[in-house]
Amino acid sequence: MASQLERRTPTPTERLRFTPEMFHRLGALGVLDDATRYELIEGDIYAMPPEGPEHATVRTRLMYRMLTLPAGEWHLRVEAPLRLGASELVPDLAVVSGRVEDYATQHPTSALLVIEVAASAPQRDRELKLGVYARAGVPECWLVNLLEGCVEVYREPAGDAYKLVRRYTPDEAIAPLFAPEWAAHVGELLSTQT
């Protein structure tokens, strides 16, 4: 039986796909710039875009609002990695099953809900991340689209995409699938004001 770590020589035209282990090794070796945050998406390493004050404000308000979810067998992670197959994504917020301590030695491999905040380029999250979340079976993703003033909700993963997609406007309320009794007004989620 060949070792999973067995080295092989790629062909000259073969694209090298990084594994999560290789990605972490590059960081440990100092190959990746410490001042830049990165995500591993389907074997490719992407620099995360710089975060402006509007993005940070909305994410922080969302975090506080999500902390009002009813108690359950889940917890909220803020800007913490999810290991989804050959990818290691860093969503703005993720609600994952279990206790915080359950992930002391490894990142979660799924989530009940992922929330991404997009202040300037929602297509980056749509094109690069949503397919990964769908393939990993994440049942629900919210894209807080500040550019277009809405929250895009993706539900029912099927292969590389979500079957149900709905845009919620500021005058509507939204509730996650895992806690339907809890709801938030979209206008509140989009707001940078008190």
Secondary structure, DSSP 8 states (H G I E B T S, - for coil): ---TT------TT------HHHHHHHHHTT-S-TTS-EEEETTEEEE-----HHHHHHHHHHHHHHTTS---SEEEEES--EEETTEEE--SEEEEES-GGGGSSS--S--SEEEEEESS-HHHIIIIIHHHHHHTT--EEEEEETTTTEEEEEEEEETTEEEEEEEE-TTSEE--TT-TT--EEHHHHH----
